[in-house]
Amino acid sequence: MSESSQYDLIIVGGGMVGATLACALGNSDLKIAVIDQQAPQPFSADQPHDLRVSALSVASQRILENVGAWGGIATRRSCPYRRMRVWETESQGDTLFESGDIDEPVLGHIVENRITQLALWESMSQFDNVTLYCPARIQSIDYQAGCSQVALENGESLTGKLLVGADGGQSRVRQAAGIGIHSWEYKQHALVAYVETEYPQQDITWQKFVPSGPLAFLPLTGNYGSLVWYNTPSEVKRLLALKDENFSQELFAEFPRELGELNRIISRASFPLRRQHALEYVKQGVALVGDAAHMIHPLAGQGVNIGLLDAAALAEVLAEAAREHQDVASLSVLTKFQQQRRKHNLAMMTTMDLFYRVFGDDKLPTKLIRNLGLGLAQRLTPAKNKAMRFAMGLEGPLPQLAKR
């Protein structure tokens, strides 16, 4: 086997989380391989927005700035949002979060996933210690503690001390390492629609709770937006089958008037909702990050954000180990990463599950309690601001890359 196929890290998955990890370790003494099946399509300013977007928190923005990728996002397109509104009825439970209340310019940015990945790949290409294998399809993964082998379909074979699974919810790395999961399906699907609105570019995201599931709006650049409609799998299937004209009528009937008029429906798609958590994030010679480790209800848009925090925390642990000439694949080193992230992620997942269950119950006592809770949140300014700062990644234990 040639020397060029030997690596300290093999990162399976070059999406937002895997690419962030590679960039965070760029220019380190670690030799890194990143494997991905397909490169993101090039960007052009006249392209329509993608359906797949993420609400990147301030902490995520800092991580992307610190790994050299935020500039690539800013020069393409992103939509800052400064306000976030959550409500159930017009008269009760209406809570508005505003970045100015905590002296911050924004709450976050809505960015297309492809744009984030493109910016990260540009940054990743600057590092001599990072090799990208793409397009590359994996034939097999042979996990061995401290010496795993990944065979590609083109005949190449890579050997690495540490195997990192950044390859999504159906992670082949996790399966190869024999790490189990705890999971269940939510009784909702999410329908996402990309629309052109009569309103100019907005700076607010909002979510209204109704018995069938939340209705959400995410602003995009220009007079465009992303609508998310949570509903039963059968209802989402019916909505997807409607013609655009009929679908628009259904939107008008269900979505609040805050949406304004819709000029047109550009595209729509749906996906199931699943809660999944790996029983452990690490073993000797393997680590899981992002969706390979956890899948969370998208109610508060925290999935990508906690994945980027995973990447930043793992990079910090590995960089420190490399500086101290420790084995980056050792369980003692990798356990530090798990201790930092698993408890935090579980708390976030549990909170989202609580929201799902409480707001999914239309019984009168529960409805009164949640309206009271939202109403109190609006009036209890210190508590509201603290919750806002936590969601933005401005409080709590954070890796250095997520700090100013």
C-alpha positions as CSV (number, residue, x, y, z in Angstrom):
1,M,0.0,0.0,0.0
2,S,1.4,3.4,-0.9
3,E,2.2,6.0,1.7
4,S,-0.3,8.4,0.1
5,S,-3.2,6.2,1.3
6,Q,-2.2,6.4,5.0
7,Y,-4.1,9.0,7.0
8,D,-4.5,10.1,10.6
9,L,-8.1,10.8,10.0
10,I,-10.6,9.5,7.4
11,I,-13.7,11.6,7.4
12,V,-16.6,9.9,5.7
13,G,-19.0,12.6,4.5
14,G,-18.0,16.0,3.1
15,G,-21.2,17.8,4.0
16,M,-21.4,20.8,6.2
17,V,-20.3,19.0,9.4
18,G,-17.6,16.8,7.9
19,A,-16.1,19.7,5.9
20,T,-16.1,21.9,9.0
21,L,-14.1,19.3,10.9
22,A,-11.6,19.1,8.0
23,C,-11.2,22.9,7.8
24,A,-10.9,23.2,11.6
25,L,-7.9,20.8,11.4
26,G,-6.4,22.5,8.3
27,N,-2.7,23.3,8.7
28,S,-2.4,20.9,11.6
29,D,0.1,18.1,11.7
30,L,-2.7,15.6,11.1
31,K,-3.0,14.1,7.6
32,I,-6.7,14.0,6.7
33,A,-8.8,12.4,4.0
34,V,-12.4,13.4,3.2
35,I,-14.6,11.1,1.2
36,D,-17.8,12.3,-0.5
37,Q,-20.0,10.8,-3.2
38,Q,-20.8,14.0,-5.1
39,A,-19.6,17.6,-5.2
40,P,-22.1,20.4,-4.7
41,Q,-23.3,22.1,-7.8
42,P,-21.6,25.4,-8.6
43,F,-23.4,28.6,-7.5
44,S,-24.7,31.3,-9.7
45,A,-26.5,34.4,-8.4
46,D,-29.4,34.0,-10.9
47,Q,-30.2,30.5,-9.6
48,P,-33.4,30.0,-7.6
49,H,-32.9,29.2,-3.9
50,D,-32.5,25.6,-2.9
51,L,-35.2,23.9,-0.9
52,R,-32.6,22.7,1.7
53,V,-31.8,25.7,3.9
54,S,-30.6,26.0,7.5
55,A,-31.0,28.7,10.2
56,L,-27.4,29.1,11.2
57,S,-26.9,30.5,14.7
58,V,-24.4,33.1,15.8
59,A,-22.2,30.3,17.2
60,S,-22.3,28.5,13.8
61,Q,-21.4,31.8,12.1
62,R,-18.4,32.1,14.4
63,I,-17.3,28.6,13.7
64,L,-17.6,29.2,9.9
65,E,-15.7,32.5,10.2
66,N,-12.9,30.8,12.2
67,V,-12.4,28.1,9.6
68,G,-12.3,30.6,6.8
69,A,-15.7,29.8,5.2
70,W,-18.0,32.6,6.1
71,G,-16.7,34.9,3.5
72,G,-17.6,32.4,0.8
73,I,-21.2,32.4,2.2
74,A,-21.4,36.2,2.4
75,T,-20.2,36.7,-1.2
76,R,-22.9,34.3,-2.4
77,R,-26.2,34.9,-0.5
78,S,-27.6,34.6,3.0
79,C,-30.6,36.2,4.7
80,P,-30.0,37.6,8.2
81,Y,-32.9,37.5,10.6
82,R,-33.2,39.8,13.7
83,R,-36.6,38.7,15.0
84,M,-38.3,35.4,15.8
85,R,-42.0,35.1,16.7
86,V,-43.7,32.1,18.2
87,W,-47.4,32.0,18.9
88,E,-50.5,29.9,19.1
89,T,-53.4,32.3,19.2
90,E,-53.5,36.0,18.4
91,S,-54.5,37.0,21.9
92,Q,-52.4,34.6,24.0
93,G,-49.0,32.9,24.0
94,D,-47.4,35.4,21.6
95,T,-43.6,35.7,22.1
96,L,-41.3,37.9,20.1
97,F,-37.5,37.5,20.3
98,E,-35.4,40.4,19.0
99,S,-31.7,40.6,18.6
100,G,-31.6,44.2,19.7
101,D,-32.8,43.1,23.2
102,I,-29.5,41.5,23.8
103,D,-27.4,44.0,21.9
104,E,-26.7,41.6,19.0
105,P,-27.0,42.6,15.3
106,V,-28.8,39.4,14.3
107,L,-30.3,36.2,15.7
108,G,-28.8,34.2,12.9
109,H,-28.8,33.7,9.1
110,I,-30.9,31.6,6.8
111,V,-28.4,29.9,4.3
112,E,-28.9,27.3,1.7
113,N,-27.0,24.1,2.7
114,R,-25.3,23.9,-0.7
115,I,-23.9,27.4,-0.3
116,T,-22.5,26.6,3.1
117,Q,-20.9,23.4,1.7
118,L,-19.4,25.2,-1.3
119,A,-17.8,27.8,1.0
120,L,-16.4,25.1,3.2
121,W,-15.0,23.2,0.2
122,E,-13.3,26.3,-1.0
123,S,-11.7,26.7,2.4
124,M,-10.8,23.1,2.6
125,S,-9.0,23.2,-0.7
126,Q,-6.5,25.7,0.8
127,F,-5.0,23.1,3.2
128,D,-2.2,20.9,2.1
129,N,-2.9,18.3,4.9
130,V,-6.4,17.7,3.6
131,T,-7.1,15.4,0.6
132,L,-10.6,15.3,-0.9
133,Y,-11.8,12.1,-2.6
134,C,-14.8,13.1,-4.7
135,P,-16.7,11.7,-6.5
136,A,-16.0,8.5,-4.6
137,R,-18.3,5.7,-3.6
138,I,-17.4,3.4,-0.7
139,Q,-17.3,-0.3,-1.4
140,S,-16.6,-1.4,2.2
141,I,-15.5,-0.1,5.6
142,D,-13.4,-2.4,7.7
143,Y,-13.4,-0.9,11.2
144,Q,-10.4,-1.8,13.3
145,A,-9.5,0.0,16.5
146,G,-6.8,2.4,15.5
147,C,-6.3,1.1,11.9
148,S,-9.5,1.2,9.9
149,Q,-9.6,0.6,6.1
150,V,-12.0,2.2,3.6
151,A,-12.2,0.6,0.2
152,L,-13.5,2.7,-2.7
153,E,-15.3,1.3,-5.7
154,N,-12.5,2.6,-8.0
155,G,-10.1,0.2,-6.4
156,E,-8.4,2.7,-4.1
157,S,-8.0,1.8,-0.4
158,L,-7.4,4.3,2.5
159,T,-6.2,3.4,5.9
160,G,-6.7,5.7,8.9
161,K,-5.9,5.8,12.6
162,L,-9.2,7.5,13.3
163,L,-12.4,7.0,11.3
164,V,-15.0,9.8,11.6
165,G,-18.6,9.2,10.6
166,A,-20.1,12.4,9.2
167,D,-22.2,10.5,6.8
168,G,-25.7,11.1,8.0
169,G,-28.5,9.3,9.8
170,Q,-27.9,6.0,8.0
171,S,-24.1,6.2,8.8
172,R,-22.1,3.3,7.4
173,V,-19.3,4.3,9.7
174,R,-21.6,3.9,12.7
175,Q,-22.8,0.5,11.4
176,A,-19.3,-0.7,10.7
177,A,-18.2,0.2,14.2
178,G,-21.2,-1.7,15.7
179,I,-22.6,1.4,17.5
180,G,-26.3,1.1,18.3
181,I,-29.0,3.8,18.2
182,H,-32.1,4.7,20.1
183,S,-34.7,6.0,17.7
184,W,-38.4,6.5,16.9
185,E,-40.5,8.1,14.1
186,Y,-42.5,11.2,14.9
187,K,-46.1,11.2,13.8
188,Q,-45.4,14.1,11.5
189,H,-43.8,14.8,8.2
190,A,-42.5,18.2,7.1
191,L,-43.6,19.7,3.8
192,V,-41.2,22.5,2.6
193,A,-42.2,25.0,0.0
194,Y,-40.1,27.6,-1.7
195,V,-42.3,30.6,-2.5
196,E,-42.2,34.1,-4.0
197,T,-44.0,36.6,-1.7
198,E,-45.5,40.0,-2.3
199,Y,-43.4,41.3,0.7
200,P,-39.8,42.4,0.1
201,Q,-37.0,40.7,2.0
202,Q,-37.9,40.2,5.6
203,D,-35.9,39.9,8.8
204,I,-38.2,37.7,10.8
205,T,-38.8,34.0,11.2
206,W,-42.0,32.8,12.7
207,Q,-43.8,29.7,13.8
208,K,-47.5,29.3,14.6
209,F,-48.8,26.3,16.4
210,V,-52.0,24.6,15.3
211,P,-53.5,21.2,16.3
212,S,-52.2,19.4,13.2
213,G,-48.6,20.7,13.6
214,P,-46.6,24.0,13.4
215,L,-46.6,26.4,10.4
216,A,-43.3,28.2,9.9
217,F,-41.8,30.9,7.7
218,L,-38.1,31.4,7.0
219,P,-37.1,34.5,5.0
220,L,-34.8,34.2,2.1
221,T,-33.0,36.9,0.1
222,G,-35.2,39.1,-2.0
223,N,-39.0,38.6,-1.9
224,Y,-38.6,34.8,-1.3
225,G,-39.3,32.6,1.6
226,S,-39.3,29.0,2.8
227,L,-42.5,27.6,4.3
228,V,-42.5,24.6,6.5
229,W,-45.8,22.8,7.1
230,Y,-45.8,20.0,9.7
231,N,-48.6,17.6,9.4
232,T,-49.5,13.9,9.4
233,P,-47.8,11.7,6.7
234,S,-51.1,11.1,4.9
235,E,-52.0,14.8,4.8
236,V,-48.5,15.8,3.6
237,K,-48.8,13.2,0.8
238,R,-52.1,14.7,-0.2
239,L,-50.8,18.3,-0.2
240,L,-47.8,17.3,-2.4
241,A,-50.1,15.8,-5.0
242,L,-52.1,19.0,-5.4
243,K,-51.6,21.3,-8.4
244,D,-49.9,24.6,-7.6
245,E,-53.1,26.6,-7.7
246,N,-54.9,24.2,-5.3
247,F,-51.9,24.0,-3.1
248,S,-51.8,27.8,-2.9
249,Q,-55.5,27.8,-1.8
250,E,-54.7,25.4,0.9
251,L,-51.8,27.6,2.1
252,F,-54.0,30.6,2.2
253,A,-56.6,28.7,4.2
254,E,-54.1,27.4,6.8
255,F,-51.2,29.8,7.0
256,P,-51.6,33.1,9.0
257,R,-52.1,36.4,7.3
258,E,-48.6,37.4,8.4
259,L,-47.4,35.5,5.3
260,G,-49.1,38.1,3.0
261,E,-49.9,37.3,-0.6
262,L,-48.0,34.6,-2.5
263,N,-47.0,35.4,-6.1
264,R,-46.1,31.8,-6.9
265,I,-45.1,28.4,-5.6
266,I,-41.7,27.6,-7.0
267,S,-41.0,24.1,-5.6
268,R,-41.9,21.8,-2.8
269,A,-40.9,18.6,-1.2
270,S,-41.4,16.6,2.0
271,F,-39.4,14.5,4.5
272,P,-40.2,12.3,7.4
273,L,-39.3,13.3,11.0
274,R,-37.1,11.0,13.0
275,R,-35.6,11.2,16.5
276,Q,-32.3,9.2,16.7
277,H,-29.4,9.1,19.1
278,A,-26.3,7.0,19.0
279,L,-25.8,5.0,22.2
280,E,-22.2,6.3,22.1
281,Y,-20.3,8.8,20.0
282,V,-16.9,7.2,20.2
283,K,-15.1,3.9,20.3
284,Q,-11.4,3.3,20.0
285,G,-10.5,4.6,16.6
286,V,-13.9,6.0,15.6
287,A,-16.0,9.1,16.3
288,L,-19.5,10.2,15.1
289,V,-20.5,13.8,14.4
290,G,-23.7,15.5,13.1
291,D,-26.6,13.3,12.0
292,A,-24.5,10.2,12.3
293,A,-24.6,10.8,16.1
294,H,-28.0,12.4,16.5
295,M,-31.1,13.4,14.6
296,I,-33.3,16.0,16.2
297,H,-36.9,17.3,15.6
298,P,-36.4,20.4,13.4
299,L,-38.8,22.6,15.3
300,A,-36.2,25.1,16.4
301,G,-33.8,24.5,13.5
302,Q,-31.0,23.3,15.8
303,G,-29.9,20.2,13.9
304,V,-27.1,21.7,11.8
305,N,-26.0,24.0,14.6
306,I,-25.4,21.2,17.1
307,G,-23.6,19.3,14.3
308,L,-21.2,22.2,13.7
309,L,-20.6,22.4,17.4
310,D,-19.7,18.6,17.3
311,A,-17.2,19.3,14.6
312,A,-15.7,22.2,16.4
313,A,-15.4,20.3,19.7
314,L,-13.9,17.2,18.1
315,A,-11.4,19.4,16.2
316,E,-10.3,21.0,19.5
317,V,-9.8,17.7,21.2
318,L,-7.8,16.2,18.3
319,A,-5.7,19.3,17.8
320,E,-4.7,19.4,21.5
321,A,-3.9,15.6,21.4
322,A,-1.7,16.1,18.3
323,R,0.1,19.0,20.0
324,E,0.8,16.8,23.0
325,H,1.9,13.9,20.8
326,Q,-1.0,11.7,22.0
327,D,-2.8,9.1,19.9
328,V,-5.8,10.8,18.3
329,A,-7.5,7.5,18.0
330,S,-7.2,6.6,21.6
331,L,-10.4,6.2,23.6
332,S,-9.1,8.5,26.4
333,V,-8.7,11.3,23.9
334,L,-12.1,10.7,22.1
335,T,-14.0,10.4,25.4
336,K,-13.3,14.1,26.0
337,F,-15.2,14.9,22.9
338,Q,-18.1,12.7,23.9
339,Q,-18.2,14.2,27.4
340,Q,-18.5,17.7,25.9
341,R,-21.2,17.0,23.4
342,R,-23.4,14.0,24.2
343,K,-25.0,15.5,27.3
344,H,-25.5,18.9,25.6
345,N,-27.1,17.3,22.5
346,L,-29.3,15.0,24.6
347,A,-30.6,18.1,26.5
348,M,-31.4,19.8,23.2
349,M,-33.1,16.7,21.8
350,T,-35.2,16.3,25.0
351,T,-36.3,20.0,24.8
352,M,-37.4,19.6,21.2
353,D,-39.3,16.4,22.2
354,L,-41.1,18.3,25.0
355,F,-42.1,21.0,22.5
356,Y,-43.4,18.4,20.1
357,R,-45.4,16.6,22.7
358,V,-46.8,19.7,24.5
359,F,-47.7,21.6,21.3
360,G,-49.1,18.4,19.7
361,D,-51.7,18.0,22.5
362,D,-54.9,19.8,21.7
363,K,-56.6,19.1,25.0
364,L,-57.8,22.2,26.7
365,P,-55.7,22.0,29.9
366,T,-52.5,21.5,28.0
367,K,-53.5,24.3,25.6
368,L,-54.1,26.8,28.4
369,I,-50.7,25.8,30.1
370,R,-48.7,26.3,26.9
371,N,-50.4,29.6,26.1
372,L,-49.7,30.7,29.6
373,G,-46.1,29.6,29.3
374,L,-45.6,31.5,26.0
375,G,-47.3,34.6,27.5
376,L,-45.0,34.5,30.5
377,A,-42.0,34.1,28.3
378,Q,-42.8,37.4,26.6
379,R,-43.2,39.2,30.0
380,L,-40.2,37.6,31.8
381,T,-37.5,39.5,29.9
382,P,-34.4,38.1,31.7
383,A,-35.6,34.5,31.1
384,K,-36.5,35.2,27.5
385,N,-33.2,36.9,26.8
386,K,-31.3,34.0,28.4
387,A,-33.2,31.5,26.3
388,M,-32.4,33.6,23.2
389,R,-28.7,33.7,24.0
390,F,-28.6,30.0,24.6
391,A,-30.3,29.2,21.3
392,M,-27.8,31.5,19.5
393,G,-24.9,29.8,21.1
394,L,-23.8,32.7,23.2
395,E,-24.0,30.9,26.5
396,G,-23.2,27.5,27.9
397,P,-20.1,25.4,27.3
398,L,-18.7,26.1,23.8
399,P,-15.6,25.1,21.9
400,Q,-13.2,27.9,21.2
401,L,-14.1,28.0,17.5
402,A,-17.6,29.0,18.5
403,K,-16.4,32.0,20.5
404,R,-15.5,35.5,19.3
